Each structure stands twice: as structure tokens, then as C-alpha cells.
């Protein structure tokens, strides 16, 4: 766990700038790694995506900046804007940046 507080606004700025400079329009950093708990900041430029992937046992997505679309294997779509928090469905899912966006992903990678 980090010994200091994390400035999410500054991290969002830094990673969005890095994503804009990245050929794939992405930038991410693991902020918290404590046992099964993970928290990551992920920045995506408009139109960039994280392709469908397996869901951890539990996860939530908080949009810090911008607007994203979470898609599910079953065909569900959830449009999320800055300030919104969503429990990630327990099925394969993907994430598309509708506009330049930064999210905070909280995941539990194992269960007792």
C-alpha cells in the first residue's frame, strides 16, 4: 500500500498526457497492491479501447474524467461519465473511451 496519499487529479492529468503521446492512446499505473486488492489509474484517448477481457472476482470502475462505454459479452452497454461509479459486471467486458478519459479501477483478484 502507498505510504503517502495519491493526488488523483494530478495522476489523471499525467496519465492523460501520457496516453495522448502513446501510439495506442493508453496509459496506466498500479496505485495500490495490497493482498488481493488492486487499484489502477487508466487513461484512454477518445476512441481507444481495452478489448474484452476476463472479469476479476469483484471490481468497480470510477470515472475521474471524460466519458467511457463499458460493454459486456452479453451485449450490454453502460455509458459512464466523470463522477460516476459502476460495479463491473461478472462477465467478459471491454472499455471504450467516448472522449479522452481517465478511470480508477478497483479490483479484488482473489476470494477467500
Backbone as JSON Lines, residues from 0, in Angstrom:
{"i":0,"aa":"X","n":[0.83,-1.17,0.0],"ca":[0.0,0.0,0.0],"c":[0.88,1.25,0.0]}
{"i":1,"aa":"X","n":[0.45,2.31,-0.7],"ca":[1.28,3.5,-0.71],"c":[1.37,4.11,0.68]}
{"i":2,"aa":"X","n":[2.54,4.64,0.99],"ca":[2.76,5.28,2.28],"c":[2.27,6.72,2.29]}
{"i":3,"aa":"X","n":[1.98,7.27,1.12],"ca":[1.53,8.65,1.01],"c":[0.2,8.69,0.29]}
{"i":4,"aa":"X","n":[-0.47,9.82,0.41],"ca":[-1.73,9.98,-0.31],"c":[-1.43,10.12,-1.8]}
{"i":5,"aa":"X","n":[-2.42,9.77,-2.59],"ca":[-2.3,9.87,-4.05],"c":[-3.18,11.04,-4.51]}
{"i":6,"aa":"X","n":[-2.63,11.94,-5.29],"ca":[-3.38,13.05,-5.85],"c":[-3.98,12.57,-7.17]}
{"i":7,"aa":"X","n":[-5.26,12.16,-7.12],"ca":[-5.89,11.59,-8.31],"c":[-6.03,12.6,-9.44]}
{"i":8,"aa":"X","n":[-6.21,13.87,-9.11],"ca":[-6.3,14.89,-10.15],"c":[-4.98,15.0,-10.91]}
{"i":9,"aa":"X","n":[-3.88,15.05,-10.18],"ca":[-2.56,15.13,-10.83],"c":[-2.26,13.86,-11.6]}
{"i":10,"aa":"X","n":[-2.59,12.7,-11.03],"ca":[-2.38,11.43,-11.74],"c":[-3.19,11.38,-13.03]}
{"i":11,"aa":"X","n":[-4.43,11.86,-12.97],"ca":[-5.28,11.89,-14.16],"c":[-4.64,12.76,-15.24]}
{"i":12,"aa":"X","n":[-4.17,13.94,-14.85],"ca":[-3.5,14.84,-15.81],"c":[-2.28,14.17,-16.43]}
{"i":13,"aa":"X","n":[-1.43,13.6,-15.58],"ca":[-0.19,12.97,-16.06],"c":[-0.48,11.82,-17.01]}
{"i":14,"aa":"X","n":[-1.42,10.97,-16.65],"ca":[-1.68,9.79,-17.48],"c":[-2.45,10.13,-18.75]}
{"i":15,"aa":"X","n":[-3.29,11.15,-18.7],"ca":[-3.96,11.56,-19.93],"c":[-2.94,12.15,-20.91]}
{"i":16,"aa":"X","n":[-2.0,12.92,-20.41],"ca":[-0.93,13.44,-21.28],"c":[-0.09,12.3,-21.85]}
{"i":17,"aa":"X","n":[0.22,11.3,-21.02],"ca":[0.98,10.14,-21.5],"c":[0.19,9.35,-22.53]}
{"i":18,"aa":"X","n":[-1.11,9.2,-22.32],"ca":[-1.95,8.48,-23.28],"c":[-1.99,9.21,-24.62]}
{"i":19,"aa":"X","n":[-2.05,10.52,-24.58],"ca":[-2.07,11.32,-25.82],"c":[-0.77,11.16,-26.6]}
{"i":20,"aa":"X","n":[0.32,10.88,-25.9],"ca":[1.62,10.69,-26.56],"c":[1.86,9.24,-26.96]}
{"i":21,"aa":"X","n":[1.02,8.32,-26.5],"ca":[1.2,6.88,-26.75],"c":[0.54,6.5,-28.08]}
{"i":22,"aa":"X","n":[1.2,5.65,-28.85],"ca":[0.68,5.21,-30.15],"c":[-0.67,4.51,-30.02]}
{"i":23,"aa":"X","n":[-0.93,3.87,-28.89],"ca":[-2.19,3.15,-28.69],"c":[-3.2,3.97,-27.9]}
{"i":24,"aa":"X","n":[-2.83,5.17,-27.49],"ca":[-3.75,6.05,-26.78],"c":[-4.08,5.59,-25.37]}
{"i":25,"aa":"X","n":[-3.11,4.94,-24.71],"ca":[-3.36,4.41,-23.36],"c":[-2.19,4.7,-22.43]}
{"i":26,"aa":"X","n":[-2.52,4.82,-21.15],"ca":[-1.51,4.91,-20.1],"c":[-2.14,4.39,-18.82]}
{"i":27,"aa":"X","n":[-1.38,3.63,-18.03],"ca":[-1.94,3.06,-16.8],"c":[-0.84,2.9,-15.76]}
{"i":28,"aa":"X","n":[-1.28,2.87,-14.5],"ca":[-0.35,2.63,-13.4],"c":[-1.08,1.97,-12.24]}
{"i":29,"aa":"X","n":[-0.47,0.95,-11.69],"ca":[-1.0,0.3,-10.5],"c":[-0.67,1.19,-9.3]}
{"i":30,"aa":"X","n":[-1.7,1.64,-8.59],"ca":[-1.51,2.54,-7.45],"c":[-1.47,1.81,-6.13]}
{"i":31,"aa":"X","n":[-2.34,0.81,-5.99],"ca":[-2.45,0.06,-4.74],"c":[-2.37,-1.42,-5.06]}
{"i":32,"aa":"X","n":[-1.5,-2.12,-4.34],"ca":[-1.37,-3.58,-4.45],"c":[-1.24,-4.09,-3.02]}
{"i":33,"aa":"X","n":[-2.36,-4.5,-2.45],"ca":[-2.4,-4.93,-1.06],"c":[-3.16,-6.25,-0.99]}
{"i":34,"aa":"X","n":[-2.43,-7.35,-0.9],"ca":[-3.09,-8.67,-0.93],"c":[-3.85,-8.8,-2.24]}
{"i":35,"aa":"X","n":[-5.14,-9.14,-2.18],"ca":[-5.92,-9.29,-3.42],"c":[-6.46,-7.97,-3.97]}
{"i":36,"aa":"X","n":[-6.26,-6.87,-3.24],"ca":[-6.79,-5.57,-3.67],"c":[-5.84,-4.89,-4.65]}
{"i":37,"aa":"X","n":[-6.41,-4.41,-5.76],"ca":[-5.65,-3.65,-6.75],"c":[-6.44,-2.39,-7.08]}
{"i":38,"aa":"X","n":[-5.73,-1.27,-7.2],"ca":[-6.34,-0.05,-7.72],"c":[-5.39,0.51,-8.77]}
{"i":39,"aa":"X","n":[-5.95,0.79,-9.93],"ca":[-5.15,1.29,-11.05],"c":[-5.81,2.5,-11.66]}
{"i":40,"aa":"X","n":[-4.99,3.46,-12.07],"ca":[-5.48,4.57,-12.86],"c":[-5.21,4.22,-14.32]}
{"i":41,"aa":"X","n":[-6.22,4.42,-15.17],"ca":[-6.12,4.08,-16.59],"c":[-6.62,5.28,-17.39]}
{"i":42,"aa":"X","n":[-5.8,5.76,-18.31],"ca":[-6.18,6.86,-19.19],"c":[-6.29,6.34,-20.61]}
{"i":43,"aa":"X","n":[-7.34,6.76,-21.3],"ca":[-7.58,6.37,-22.69],"c":[-7.97,7.61,-23.48]}
{"i":44,"aa":"X","n":[-7.39,7.76,-24.67],"ca":[-7.81,8.86,-25.54],"c":[-9.09,8.46,-26.26]}
{"i":45,"aa":"X","n":[-9.82,9.44,-26.74],"ca":[-11.08,9.2,-27.43],"c":[-10.91,8.16,-28.52]}
{"i":46,"aa":"X","n":[-11.76,7.13,-28.5],"ca":[-11.71,6.06,-29.48],"c":[-10.81,4.9,-29.09]}
{"i":47,"aa":"X","n":[-9.96,5.08,-28.08],"ca":[-9.09,3.99,-27.62],"c":[-9.91,3.03,-26.76]}
{"i":48,"aa":"X","n":[-9.45,1.77,-26.72],"ca":[-10.24,0.76,-26.0],"c":[-9.35,-0.24,-25.29]}
{"i":49,"aa":"X","n":[-9.93,-0.85,-24.29],"ca":[-9.39,-2.06,-23.69],"c":[-10.3,-3.17,-24.19]}
{"i":50,"aa":"X","n":[-9.77,-4.07,-24.99],"ca":[-10.58,-5.14,-25.58],"c":[-11.17,-6.03,-24.5]}
{"i":51,"aa":"X","n":[-12.16,-6.83,-24.9],"ca":[-12.82,-7.74,-23.96],"c":[-11.79,-8.54,-23.18]}
{"i":52,"aa":"X","n":[-12.03,-8.64,-21.89],"ca":[-11.13,-9.38,-21.01],"c":[-11.94,-9.99,-19.87]}
{"i":53,"aa":"X","n":[-11.32,-10.92,-19.18],"ca":[-11.97,-11.64,-18.09],"c":[-12.12,-10.72,-16.88]}
{"i":54,"aa":"X","n":[-13.22,-10.87,-16.19],"ca":[-13.5,-10.07,-15.01],"c":[-12.89,-10.71,-13.77]}
{"i":55,"aa":"X","n":[-12.27,-9.9,-12.9],"ca":[-11.82,-10.45,-11.61],"c":[-13.04,-10.78,-10.75]}
{"i":56,"aa":"X","n":[-12.84,-11.44,-9.62],"ca":[-13.98,-11.8,-8.76],"c":[-14.85,-10.6,-8.37]}
{"i":57,"aa":"X","n":[-14.27,-9.43,-8.2],"ca":[-15.03,-8.22,-7.89],"c":[-14.26,-7.01,-8.4]}
{"i":58,"aa":"X","n":[-15.0,-6.04,-8.97],"ca":[-14.34,-4.84,-9.48],"c":[-15.34,-3.7,-9.59]}
{"i":59,"aa":"X","n":[-14.82,-2.48,-9.5],"ca":[-15.62,-1.29,-9.76],"c":[-14.81,-0.33,-10.61]}
{"i":60,"aa":"X","n":[-15.52,0.52,-11.31],"ca":[-14.9,1.49,-12.2],"c":[-15.44,2.86,-11.83]}
{"i":61,"aa":"X","n":[-14.55,3.78,-11.49],"ca":[-14.93,5.16,-11.19],"c":[-14.33,6.04,-12.28]}
{"i":62,"aa":"X","n":[-15.18,6.81,-12.94],"ca":[-14.71,7.7,-13.99],"c":[-14.26,9.01,-13.35]}
{"i":63,"aa":"X","n":[-12.98,9.3,-13.49],"ca":[-12.4,10.53,-12.94],"c":[-12.54,11.69,-13.9]}
{"i":64,"aa":"X","n":[-12.48,11.39,-15.2],"ca":[-12.53,12.41,-16.22],"c":[-13.07,11.79,-17.5]}
{"i":65,"aa":"X","n":[-13.88,12.54,-18.24],"ca":[-14.35,12.09,-19.54],"c":[-15.58,11.23,-19.5]}
{"i":66,"aa":"X","n":[-15.7,10.38,-20.53],"ca":[-16.87,9.51,-20.7],"c":[-16.41,8.22,-21.35]}
{"i":67,"aa":"X","n":[-16.86,7.08,-20.8],"ca":[-16.48,5.76,-21.32],"c":[-17.72,4.9,-21.52]}
{"i":68,"aa":"X","n":[-17.57,3.89,-22.37],"ca":[-18.63,2.91,-22.59],"c":[-18.09,1.55,-22.18]}
{"i":69,"aa":"X","n":[-18.75,0.94,-21.21],"ca":[-18.41,-0.41,-20.77],"c":[-19.34,-1.36,-21.52]}
{"i":70,"aa":"X","n":[-18.76,-2.31,-22.24],"ca":[-19.56,-3.29,-22.98],"c":[-19.36,-4.67,-22.37]}
{"i":71,"aa":"X","n":[-20.41,-5.48,-22.44],"ca":[-20.33,-6.83,-21.88],"c":[-20.52,-7.87,-22.96]}
{"i":72,"aa":"X","n":[-20.04,-9.07,-22.67],"ca":[-20.14,-10.19,-23.6],"c":[-21.59,-10.48,-23.99]}
{"i":73,"aa":"X","n":[-22.51,-10.23,-23.06],"ca":[-23.93,-10.5,-23.31],"c":[-24.59,-9.39,-24.14]}
{"i":74,"aa":"X","n":[-23.81,-8.37,-24.53],"ca":[-24.36,-7.3,-25.35],"c":[-24.78,-6.06,-24.59]}
{"i":75,"aa":"X","n":[-24.55,-6.04,-23.29],"ca":[-24.9,-4.86,-22.5],"c":[-23.93,-3.71,-22.76]}
{"i":76,"aa":"X","n":[-24.44,-2.5,-22.64],"ca":[-23.62,-1.29,-22.77],"c":[-23.99,-0.33,-21.67]}
{"i":77,"aa":"X","n":[-22.98,0.24,-21.05],"ca":[-23.2,1.19,-19.96],"c":[-22.34,2.41,-20.23]}
{"i":78,"aa":"X","n":[-22.97,3.56,-20.44],"ca":[-22.25,4.8,-20.67],"c":[-22.03,5.47,-19.31]}
{"i":79,"aa":"X","n":[-20.78,5.73,-18.99],"ca":[-20.41,6.3,-17.69],"c":[-19.66,7.6,-17.9]}
{"i":80,"aa":"X","n":[-20.02,8.62,-17.11],"ca":[-19.39,9.93,-17.22],"c":[-18.62,10.26,-15.95]}
{"i":81,"aa":"X","n":[-17.8,11.29,-16.02],"ca":[-17.0,11.72,-14.88],"c":[-17.86,11.84,-13.63]}
{"i":82,"aa":"X","n":[-17.35,11.28,-12.53],"ca":[-18.06,11.32,-11.26],"c":[-18.91,10.09,-11.0]}
{"i":83,"aa":"X","n":[-19.06,9.22,-12.0],"ca":[-19.9,8.03,-11.82],"c":[-19.06,6.81,-11.44]}
{"i":84,"aa":"X","n":[-19.69,5.94,-10.67],"ca":[-19.07,4.71,-10.18],"c":[-19.96,3.55,-10.61]}
{"i":85,"aa":"X","n":[-19.35,2.46,-11.08],"ca":[-20.11,1.32,-11.57],"c":[-19.45,0.03,-11.11]}
{"i":86,"aa":"X","n":[-20.27,-0.9,-10.61],"ca":[-19.76,-2.23,-10.29],"c":[-19.61,-2.98,-11.62]}
{"i":87,"aa":"X","n":[-18.42,-3.45,-11.91],"ca":[-18.16,-4.13,-13.18],"c":[-18.9,-5.46,-13.19]}
{"i":88,"aa":"X","n":[-19.68,-5.73,-14.25],"ca":[-20.42,-7.0,-14.33],"c":[-19.48,-8.2,-14.29]}
{"i":89,"aa":"X","n":[-19.97,-9.3,-13.77],"ca":[-19.16,-10.52,-13.64],"c":[-19.21,-11.34,-14.93]}
{"i":90,"aa":"X","n":[-18.78,-10.73,-16.01],"ca":[-18.67,-11.4,-17.31],"c":[-17.6,-10.67,-18.11]}
{"i":91,"aa":"X","n":[-17.15,-11.29,-19.2],"ca":[-16.16,-10.63,-20.05],"c":[-16.69,-9.26,-20.44]}
{"i":92,"aa":"X","n":[-15.79,-8.29,-20.48],"ca":[-16.21,-6.93,-20.79],"c":[-15.07,-6.16,-21.44]}
{"i":93,"aa":"X","n":[-15.42,-5.06,-22.06],"ca":[-14.44,-4.17,-22.67],"c":[-14.75,-2.74,-22.29]}
{"i":94,"aa":"X","n":[-13.82,-1.84,-22.58],"ca":[-14.0,-0.44,-22.23],"c":[-13.55,0.41,-23.4]}
{"i":95,"aa":"X","n":[-14.4,1.35,-23.82],"ca":[-14.11,2.26,-24.92],"c":[-14.21,3.69,-24.41]}
{"i":96,"aa":"X","n":[-13.22,4.5,-24.73],"ca":[-13.27,5.92,-24.37],"c":[-14.1,6.66,-25.42]}
{"i":97,"aa":"X","n":[-15.21,7.22,-25.0],"ca":[-16.06,8.01,-25.88],"c":[-15.42,9.38,-26.11]}
{"i":98,"aa":"X","n":[-14.71,9.84,-25.1],"ca":[-13.88,11.05,-25.19],"c":[-12.64,10.78,-24.34]}
{"i":99,"aa":"X","n":[-11.65,11.66,-24.41],"ca":[-10.46,11.47,-23.58],"c":[-10.91,11.25,-22.14]}
{"i":100,"aa":"X","n":[-10.45,10.15,-21.53],"ca":[-10.99,9.74,-20.23],"c":[-9.92,9.16,-19.32]}
{"i":101,"aa":"X","n":[-10.19,9.24,-18.02],"ca":[-9.36,8.61,-17.0],"c":[-10.3,7.92,-16.03]}
{"i":102,"aa":"X","n":[-9.98,6.65,-15.71],"ca":[-10.8,5.89,-14.77],"c":[-9.91,5.34,-13.66]}
{"i":103,"aa":"X","n":[-10.55,5.07,-12.53],"ca":[-9.9,4.39,-11.42],"c":[-10.55,3.02,-11.31]}
{"i":104,"aa":"X","n":[-9.78,1.98,-11.57],"ca":[-10.27,0.61,-11.5],"c":[-9.87,0.03,-10.15]}
{"i":105,"aa":"X","n":[-10.85,-0.45,-9.41],"ca":[-10.61,-1.15,-8.15],"c":[-11.0,-2.6,-8.38]}
{"i":106,"aa":"X","n":[-10.09,-3.52,-8.08],"ca":[-10.35,-4.94,-8.32],"c":[-9.87,-5.78,-7.15]}
{"i":107,"aa":"X","n":[-10.62,-6.83,-6.89],"ca":[-10.21,-7.87,-5.94],"c":[-9.87,-9.07,-6.8]}
{"i":108,"aa":"X","n":[-8.63,-9.53,-6.71],"ca":[-8.15,-10.56,-7.63],"c":[-8.29,-11.98,-7.12]}
{"i":109,"aa":"X","n":[-8.71,-12.15,-5.87],"ca":[-8.91,-13.49,-5.31],"c":[-9.97,-13.41,-4.23]}
{"i":110,"aa":"X","n":[-10.61,-14.54,-3.98],"ca":[-11.59,-14.61,-2.91],"c":[-11.11,-15.6,-1.87]}
{"i":111,"aa":"X","n":[-11.63,-15.46,-0.67],"ca":[-11.21,-16.35,0.43],"c":[-11.78,-17.74,0.26]}
